Amino acid sequence: MKCPKCGAWNQASLPRCFRCGQPLSPTEADRPDWRSDFAGEDGREKIIYDVDDTGENKKAADEGDQLAEEMQSLRERKLRGQEEQRRLRGMETLPYSAKMAGRVQQSTTRRRYVVDSMDELRQPTRRQRRSSFAEHQPQQEPSRHIDYDDYPTGNTSTYTPLNHEGKPIRSLYSDDQPVRAFQHRQFQPLRLIRTLLILVLVTGVALGGLYYFRLPPFSRAENEPLQNRVLISTSIYDDLPAHIIRIPAEDGSEIYIKELHTTGIAIGGYATFEVPDYKWYADLPDIEDEIYTVTMTPYLKTASGQQKLMDVLHFDIDIPLSPITLVSPDVLYVEVNSRPKYQIQFKVERGSTVTINGENYSDLVSSQDGLLSYNATVQAIGENNIVIECSTKYYRKNTMTMVLYREPQDILLELDDSISERWSGDTNTMEVTGTTLNKATIRVLSEHMDLDTSKLLSTGTFSFKAVFNRIGTNTITIEASYPGKKTTVVNFDVYHVPSARNYTPKAWPMDAYNYTQYLDTLATRVRNTTIYVCKGTITQILSDSPQRALMETGNETTSRLVLLDNMSNDTWQVGDTLRVYGDAYGAYDGKPWLVGRYTYPYKP
């Protein structure tokens, strides 16, 4: 029927105008006589009328699959009708009435409809939808009955329609959201082309990377220089520095190294060579540079047996110094104030060539541990330089300079070389002899006895007995004076430890009483170097050089830990049960601290 307000033609079953929303009041004569068959209120079976092009009606049963196809076909025709109406409205050559003549009007609300219960229907395929649309495309399209509870007059994008039973029609995408307008997106060819180009580019990069990494190393960059593709790393070969060289080549091919006179077979894309560094410079007469540049000439052996020259390779290696390890003294600068001779001990590699101040001492190198002992002459001129040179096979020459400082003297004063720096005799006195300027005056400033200067006028010699009042380091101090000259003073340290038969009888037991007394009178015990004997078990080793340990001297109920420095000739182990004689040194963490001199087994 025609809308009385806007003049648009509408289907007779619509309650409002599809264009302006004006309520329509069709008469019963305008309604189809088969409309009541869709109501289903009288209990009769629902009937679907199929109207062909000639206007004949055909009844069909309400089966699920057929209904799904019909509803989907209705939706497609509805959308096509909307597009056709928009096209017709845009035409300016014909009047609006001519455009719409002879056509059944459809709603243009752009709403999407679905059946009430999707569980009972099967979604038709695309082919079925196309077939249904082709079969139901008449000149005069029959109307499909849809009831509306209320038709909107304004914006219809959120309008919720009702089905013929009065229930809301659900959306395919949400159960509780209103049906929204069908949005048409404009086709954008540039965006599609850009997306395709990105996909092609990403795919090409991925395939190219996969192809590259699956290629053998030798074929990844045939135009790249061999120097950039070879792999060189450091290693150790027979305790000597070495390098591993990996040359890229096809698996199974042979690489010959001219300088090494050796051949390697490529496995896993590389021919591998492990070469000690000395192989490259072993034939050189003298090596002084820290870095040596290796030149390696590889040849590729072909299947016919010929050798093809590859790129010449170069890489740098560090040449190590010949090892020298100081033993005594362990520093390079020493002050020597007493004697003209000073003993130096150091270690080198066995078979090394050693010179000291230009003189060869290689024959003094021990064949067992490489130890060398040298008595250096020390003059009273200030610094005395001792230059040690060592040349070891496969190493470059190493030069070390030790400085022995002896203060310049106006009056010569020297002690004999026979005097030892360690005294462990039966008594606490040691004979000391020396030489000075004739007619000089000698004074001994440290504890001594029996000074003899009878030969000063003739030979300049003198002698006396040094008295050691403490166990450990004792300093002997001698002074020489002469009219018109600067006085010379010499200090000489002697480490004094009495013999075992003179030391052990003086020991106090480290029992509960003396343990407490030691801590209460610590200063006096240390000053007098009181001797104690500790009986117990080594519970912990705190250090190895010098060896320092804890000994438990208590019992099961009372702990009495003592800290001991091992200065004996024995080595202690955890769990050893010992009798250790030592003298007072101090205290540590509330425990007596002794210096152990003599060690004996102990059985409780």
Buried (B, 14 or more C-beta within 10 A) or exposed (E): BBBEEEEBBBBBBBBBBBBEBBEBEBEEEEEBEBBBBBEBEEEEEEBBBBBEEEEEEEEEEEEEEBBBBBBBBBBBBBBEBBEEBEEBEEEEEEEEEEBBEEBBBBBBBBBBBBBBEEEEBEEBEEEBBEBBBEEBEEEEBBBBBBBBEEBBEEEBBEBBBBBBEEEEBBBEEEEEEEBBBBEEEEEEEEEEEEEEEEEEEEEEEEEEEEEEEEEBBBEBEEEEEBEEBBEBEEEEBEEBBBBBBBBBBEEEBBBBBBEBEEEBEBEEBBBBBBBBBBBBBEEEEEBEEEEBEBEBBBBBBEEEEEBEEBBEBEBEBEBBBBBBEBEEBEEEEBEBBBBBBBEBBBBBBEEBBBBBBEEEBBEEBEEEEBBBEBEBEBEBEEEBEBEBBBBBEBBBBBEBEBBBBBEEBBBBBBBBEEBEEEBBBEEBBBBBEBBBBEEBBBEBEBBBEEEEBEEBEEEBBBBBBBBBEBBBEBEBBBBBBBEEEEBBBBEBEBBBBBEBEBBBEBBBEBBEEBBEBBEEEBEEBBEBBBBBBBBBBBBEBEEEEEBBBBBBBBEEEEEBBBBBBBBBEBEBEEEBBBBBBBBBBEBBEEBBBBBBBBBBEBEE
